[in-house]
Amino acid sequence: MTLTSDPRSDGVQAAFIKAHLKMCAVGMNPPRPLTKTKLLIKATNLTGLNYKRTEITQAIADLQIIVDHYTGEGQ
């Protein structure tokens, strides 16, 4: 898996947000300045789809598509 080293790129952001959402999905709480809602808003900004707090698994799947696109694994 090769991602660009620029942390502002959509692929890197999608990977970070996906990892945070996976931890939230198994019951861990995000860091204090971050909430599940804020994570889902960031996922919405990347995917263009709106998510509710109960749709974390759907957001993870959608972010995985973006990560695959940037790494070239989805082709």
DSSP file (Angstrom, degrees, kcal/mol; ACC not computed):
  #  RESIDUE AA STRUCTURE BP1 BP2  ACC     N-H-->O    O-->H-N    N-H-->O    O-->H-N    TCO  KAPPA ALPHA  PHI   PSI    X-CA   Y-CA   Z-CA
    1    1 A M              0   0    0      0, 0.0     2,-0.5     0, 0.0    71,-0.1   0.000 360.0 360.0 360.0 122.8    0.0    0.0    0.0
    2    2 A T        +     0   0    0     69,-0.3     2,-0.3    68,-0.0     3,-0.0  -0.959 360.0 177.0-120.9 116.0    1.5    3.3   -1.1
    3    3 A L        -     0   0    0     -2,-0.5    68,-0.1     1,-0.0    64,-0.0  -0.849  39.4 -99.1-109.9 152.4    0.0    6.6    0.0
    4    4 A T        -     0   0    0     -2,-0.3     5,-0.1     1,-0.1    -1,-0.0  -0.361  29.2-125.7 -64.2 151.2    1.4    9.9   -0.8
    5    5 A S  S    S+     0   0    0      2,-0.0    -1,-0.1     3,-0.0     3,-0.0   0.499  81.5 104.8 -81.5  -1.7    3.4   11.4    2.1
    6    6 A D    >   -     0   0    0      1,-0.2     3,-1.8     2,-0.0     6,-0.3  -0.709  60.0-157.4 -80.6 111.8    1.3   14.6    2.1
    7    7 A P  T 3  S+     0   0    0      0, 0.0    -1,-0.2     0, 0.0    -2,-0.0   0.629  88.3  63.1 -67.2 -11.2   -1.0   14.3    5.1
    8    8 A R  T 3  S+     0   0    0      4,-0.1    -2,-0.0     5,-0.0    -3,-0.0   0.572  78.7 108.1 -88.0  -8.5   -3.5   16.8    3.6
    9    9 A S  S <> S-     0   0    0     -3,-1.8     4,-2.5     1,-0.1     5,-0.2  -0.327  79.8-119.3 -70.0 153.1   -4.3   14.5    0.6
   10   10 A D  H  > S+     0   0    0      1,-0.2     4,-2.6     2,-0.2     5,-0.2   0.847 110.8  56.2 -61.9 -35.6   -7.7   12.9    0.5
   11   11 A G  H  > S+     0   0    0      2,-0.2     4,-1.8     1,-0.2    -1,-0.2   0.918 110.8  42.4 -64.3 -44.2   -6.2    9.4    0.5
   12   12 A V  H  > S+     0   0    0     -6,-0.3     4,-2.4     2,-0.2    -2,-0.2   0.915 115.0  50.4 -69.0 -43.4   -4.2    9.9    3.7
   13   13 A Q  H  X S+     0   0    0     -4,-2.5     4,-2.7     1,-0.2     5,-0.3   0.913 109.9  51.1 -60.5 -42.5   -7.1   11.8    5.4
   14   14 A A  H  X S+     0   0    0     -4,-2.6     4,-2.5    -5,-0.2    -1,-0.2   0.899 109.8  50.2 -62.4 -40.5   -9.5    8.9    4.4
   15   15 A A  H  X S+     0   0    0     -4,-1.8     4,-2.0     2,-0.2    -2,-0.2   0.915 113.2  45.5 -64.6 -43.1   -7.1    6.4    5.9
   16   16 A F  H  X S+     0   0    0     -4,-2.4     4,-2.2     2,-0.2    -2,-0.2   0.934 115.5  45.4 -65.9 -46.2   -6.8    8.3    9.2
   17   17 A I  H  X S+     0   0    0     -4,-2.7     4,-2.6     1,-0.2    -2,-0.2   0.893 111.5  53.3 -66.3 -39.0  -10.5    8.9    9.5
   18   18 A K  H  X S+     0   0    0     -4,-2.5     4,-2.2    -5,-0.3    -1,-0.2   0.912 108.7  49.8 -61.0 -42.5  -11.3    5.3    8.6
   19   19 A A  H  X S+     0   0    0     -4,-2.0     4,-1.8     2,-0.2    -2,-0.2   0.911 111.5  48.3 -63.8 -42.5   -9.0    4.1   11.4
   20   20 A H  H  X S+     0   0    0     -4,-2.2     4,-2.0     1,-0.2    -2,-0.2   0.917 111.9  49.5 -62.9 -43.1  -10.6    6.4   13.9
   21   21 A L  H  X S+     0   0    0     -4,-2.6     4,-2.2     1,-0.2    -2,-0.2   0.857 106.7  55.6 -66.7 -34.5  -14.1    5.3   12.9
   22   22 A K  H  X S+     0   0    0     -4,-2.2     4,-1.2     2,-0.2    -1,-0.2   0.905 108.1  48.8 -63.4 -40.1  -13.0    1.6   13.2
   23   23 A M  H  <>S+     0   0    0     -4,-1.8     5,-2.3     1,-0.2     3,-0.3   0.892 111.4  49.6 -65.9 -38.6  -11.9    2.2   16.8
   24   24 A C  H ><5S+     0   0    0     -4,-2.0     3,-1.2     1,-0.2    -2,-0.2   0.870 105.1  58.8 -65.6 -35.8  -15.3    4.0   17.5
   25   25 A A  H 3<5S+     0   0    0     -4,-2.2    -1,-0.2     1,-0.3    -2,-0.2   0.801 105.9  48.0 -65.9 -28.9  -17.1    1.0   16.0
   26   26 A V  T 3<5S-     0   0    0     -4,-1.2    -1,-0.3    -3,-0.3    -2,-0.2   0.412 129.7 -91.4 -94.1   3.3  -15.6   -1.4   18.5
   27   27 A G  T < 5S+     0   0    0     -3,-1.2    -3,-0.2     1,-0.4     2,-0.2   0.380  80.0 133.3 111.4  -4.5  -16.4    0.8   21.4
   28   28 A M      < -     0   0    0     -5,-2.3    -1,-0.4    -6,-0.2    -2,-0.1  -0.523  53.2-124.5 -77.8 148.0  -13.3    3.0   21.9
   29   29 A N        -     0   0    0     -2,-0.2     3,-0.1     1,-0.1     6,-0.1  -0.725  23.3-119.5 -90.7 140.9  -13.9    6.7   22.5
   30   30 A P        -     0   0    0      0, 0.0     6,-0.1     0, 0.0    -1,-0.1  -0.264  46.9 -74.7 -69.8 165.7  -12.2    9.2   20.2
   31   31 A P    >   -     0   0    0      0, 0.0     3,-1.6     0, 0.0     0, 0.0  -0.175  55.3 -98.0 -57.3 157.7   -9.8   11.8   21.6
   32   32 A R  T 3  S+     0   0    0      1,-0.3     0, 0.0    -3,-0.1     0, 0.0   0.847 120.3  47.8 -52.6 -48.0  -11.5   14.7   23.5
   33   33 A P  T 3  S+     0   0    0      0, 0.0     2,-0.4     0, 0.0    -1,-0.3   0.689 109.0  67.1 -71.2 -11.0  -11.5   17.3   20.8
   34   34 A L    <   -     0   0    0     -3,-1.6     2,-0.3     4,-0.0     3,-0.0  -0.868  64.0-175.8-109.7 139.6  -12.9   14.8   18.3
   35   35 A T     >  -     0   0    0     -2,-0.4     4,-2.3     1,-0.1     5,-0.2  -0.815  41.7-106.2-123.6 168.6  -16.3   13.2   18.5
   36   36 A K  H  > S+     0   0    0     -2,-0.3     4,-2.3     1,-0.2     5,-0.2   0.897 122.3  52.8 -60.1 -39.0  -18.0   10.6   16.5
   37   37 A T  H  > S+     0   0    0      1,-0.2     4,-2.0     2,-0.2    -1,-0.2   0.918 108.7  48.4 -63.8 -43.4  -20.2   13.3   14.9
   38   38 A K  H  > S+     0   0    0      2,-0.2     4,-2.1     1,-0.2    -1,-0.2   0.882 110.7  51.8 -65.2 -37.5  -17.1   15.3   13.9
   39   39 A L  H  X S+     0   0    0     -4,-2.3     4,-2.1     1,-0.2    -1,-0.2   0.911 110.3  48.5 -63.4 -41.3  -15.4   12.2   12.4
   40   40 A L  H  X S+     0   0    0     -4,-2.3     4,-2.3     2,-0.2    -2,-0.2   0.833 108.3  54.1 -69.7 -31.2  -18.5   11.6   10.4
   41   41 A I  H  X S+     0   0    0     -4,-2.0     4,-2.1     2,-0.2    -1,-0.2   0.910 108.9  48.8 -65.7 -41.4  -18.6   15.2    9.2
   42   42 A K  H  X S+     0   0    0     -4,-2.1     4,-1.3     2,-0.2    -2,-0.2   0.891 110.9  50.3 -64.5 -38.4  -15.0   14.8    8.0
   43   43 A A  H  X S+     0   0    0     -4,-2.1     4,-2.7     1,-0.2     5,-0.3   0.890 108.5  53.1 -64.7 -38.5  -16.0   11.5    6.3
   44   44 A T  H  X S+     0   0    0     -4,-2.3     4,-2.8     1,-0.2    -2,-0.2   0.899 105.2  54.4 -62.2 -41.1  -18.9   13.4    4.6
   45   45 A N  H  < S+     0   0    0     -4,-2.1    -1,-0.2     1,-0.2    -2,-0.2   0.839 114.5  40.9 -62.3 -32.8  -16.5   16.1    3.4
   46   46 A L  H  < S+     0   0    0     -4,-1.3    -2,-0.2    -5,-0.1    -1,-0.2   0.879 126.7  30.1 -82.5 -39.8  -14.4   13.4    1.7
   47   47 A T  H  < S-     0   0    0     -4,-2.7    -3,-0.2     2,-0.2    -2,-0.2   0.757  92.1-131.3 -94.6 -26.2  -17.2   11.1    0.3
   48   48 A G  S  < S+     0   0    0     -4,-2.8     2,-0.4    -5,-0.3    -4,-0.1   0.516  71.1 114.5  84.5   5.0  -20.0   13.6   -0.3
   49   49 A L        -     0   0    0     -6,-0.3    -1,-0.3    -5,-0.1     2,-0.3  -0.870  66.3-124.0-109.9 143.0  -22.5   11.4    1.5
   50   50 A N        -     0   0    0     -2,-0.4     2,-0.4    -3,-0.1    -9,-0.1  -0.667  27.5-164.6 -86.0 139.7  -24.2   12.3    4.7
   51   51 A Y        -     0   0    0     -2,-0.3     2,-0.2   -11,-0.2    -7,-0.1  -0.953  10.5-148.4-125.0 143.1  -23.9    9.9    7.7
   52   52 A K    >   -     0   0    0     -2,-0.4     3,-2.0     1,-0.1     0, 0.0  -0.588  39.8-100.2 -96.3 168.9  -25.8    9.5   10.9
   53   53 A R  G >  S+     0   0    0      1,-0.3     3,-0.5    -2,-0.2    -1,-0.1   0.757 123.9  56.4 -63.0 -22.8  -24.1    8.3   14.1
   54   54 A T  G 3  S+     0   0    0      1,-0.2     3,-0.3     2,-0.1    -1,-0.3   0.484  94.2  70.1 -85.8  -1.5  -25.5    4.9   13.5
   55   55 A E  G <>  +     0   0    0     -3,-2.0     4,-2.0     1,-0.2    -1,-0.2  -0.105  55.6 122.7-107.8  34.4  -23.9    4.6   10.0
   56   56 A I  H <> S+     0   0    0     -3,-0.5     4,-2.3     1,-0.2    -1,-0.2   0.899  73.6  53.1 -63.6 -41.1  -20.3    4.3   11.1
   57   57 A T  H  > S+     0   0    0     -3,-0.3     4,-2.0     1,-0.2    -1,-0.2   0.868 108.5  50.1 -65.6 -34.5  -19.8    1.0    9.3
   58   58 A Q  H  > S+     0   0    0      2,-0.2     4,-2.3     1,-0.2    -1,-0.2   0.898 109.9  50.8 -67.7 -39.8  -21.1    2.5    6.0
   59   59 A A  H  X S+     0   0    0     -4,-2.0     4,-2.5     2,-0.2    -2,-0.2   0.894 108.8  52.0 -63.9 -39.5  -18.7    5.4    6.4
   60   60 A I  H  X S+     0   0    0     -4,-2.3     4,-2.0     2,-0.2    -1,-0.2   0.924 110.4  48.2 -61.9 -44.1  -15.9    3.0    6.9
   61   61 A A  H  X S+     0   0    0     -4,-2.0     4,-1.3     1,-0.2    -2,-0.2   0.902 112.6  48.2 -64.0 -41.2  -16.8    1.1    3.7
   62   62 A D  H  X S+     0   0    0     -4,-2.3     4,-1.3     1,-0.2    -1,-0.2   0.887 111.2  50.0 -67.8 -38.6  -17.1    4.3    1.7
   63   63 A L  H  X S+     0   0    0     -4,-2.5     4,-2.5     1,-0.2    -1,-0.2   0.848 104.2  59.8 -67.9 -32.8  -13.7    5.6    3.0
   64   64 A Q  H  X S+     0   0    0     -4,-2.0     4,-2.8     1,-0.2    -1,-0.2   0.868 100.8  55.3 -62.3 -35.5  -12.1    2.2    2.1
   65   65 A I  H  X S+     0   0    0     -4,-1.3     4,-2.0     2,-0.2    -1,-0.2   0.906 108.8  47.3 -62.1 -41.3  -13.1    2.9   -1.5
   66   66 A I  H  X S+     0   0    0     -4,-1.3     4,-2.2     2,-0.2    -2,-0.2   0.922 112.3  49.1 -66.0 -43.9  -11.3    6.2   -1.4
   67   67 A V  H  X S+     0   0    0     -4,-2.5     4,-2.1     1,-0.2     6,-0.2   0.922 111.2  50.2 -61.8 -43.8   -8.2    4.6    0.2
   68   68 A D  H  X>S+     0   0    0     -4,-2.8     4,-1.4     1,-0.2     6,-1.2   0.893 108.9  52.6 -61.8 -39.0   -8.2    1.8   -2.5
   69   69 A H  H  <5S+     0   0    0     -4,-2.0    -1,-0.2     1,-0.2    -2,-0.2   0.923 112.3  44.5 -61.7 -44.3   -8.5    4.4   -5.2
   70   70 A Y  H  <5S+     0   0    0     -4,-2.2    -1,-0.2     1,-0.2    -2,-0.2   0.796 117.1  44.6 -74.2 -27.5   -5.5    6.3   -3.9
   71   71 A T  H  <5S-     0   0    0     -4,-2.1   -69,-0.3    -5,-0.2    -1,-0.2   0.617 107.5-123.8 -90.5 -12.0   -3.4    3.2   -3.4
   72   72 A G  T ><5S+     0   0    0     -4,-1.4     3,-0.6    -5,-0.2    -3,-0.2   0.588  79.1 117.2  82.6  10.1   -4.3    1.7   -6.7
   73   73 A E  T 3 < +     0   0    0     -5,-1.2    -4,-0.2    -6,-0.2    -5,-0.1   0.657  62.2  65.5 -85.0 -15.7   -5.7   -1.5   -5.1
   74   74 A G  T 3         0   0    0     -6,-1.2    -1,-0.2     1,-0.2    -5,-0.1   0.290 360.0 360.0 -89.3  12.1   -9.3   -1.0   -6.2
   75   75 A Q    <         0   0    0     -3,-0.6    -1,-0.2    -7,-0.2    -2,-0.1   0.443 360.0 360.0-105.8 360.0   -8.5   -1.4   -9.9
